[in-house]
């Protein structure tokens, strides 16, 4: 009997005509159901890398302190509980607890620059979880925003002067300049040495608004947590 496609085969052993075996249909999978190839995985990796660079660039735009020389030394240190940390703010060790805290004008040393934003609305705000800090070194230069022009605006003549930290642990207070700090400058909180001028302050009597910008070295680094802890 003829097959559905009109072809027949002769059975060699019995001399009869037998239908041909029907052809099997091969299903072709859609390209969307196929497993990712190595090329696809590489492209995903590239996209993630580009996204990371973009996020890092956007983050840097909002930081008041930017490293201008030397290599980053990223490390983690436990933070002081229930304390806000702006990203790009300078931090030091709290003498009472040993945890890092935002730098203030009276602190004698600097540990580094906070790389995270800690807010009161965070779920771990009251904890001592480690946060990311870029630890500095004495030979490195930082670009830092300057606030509070006082009676004399921040200017090129301030190169060589020592300064204290101002508002938000992120801004140099221009009104704290001192050229005669002497050997005890760190005890006075004068831990920033101006080594370059970028732009003058335009706002006076405001330690929380940075309108000037300069290059500074940190003259006293905190290398370890206080032994009292």
Secondary structure, 3 states (H helix, E strand, C coil): CCCCCCCEEECCCCCCEEECCCCCCCCCCCHHHCCCCHHHHHHHHHHHHHHHHHHHHHHHHCCCEEECCCCCCEEEEEECCCCCECCCCEEEECCCCCCEEECCCCCCCECEEECCCECCCCCCCCCCCEEEEEECCCCCEEEEEEECCCCCCCCHHHCCCEEEECHHHCCEEEEEEECCCHHHCCCCCCCEEEEEEEECCCCCCCCCCEEEEEEEEECCECCCCCCCC
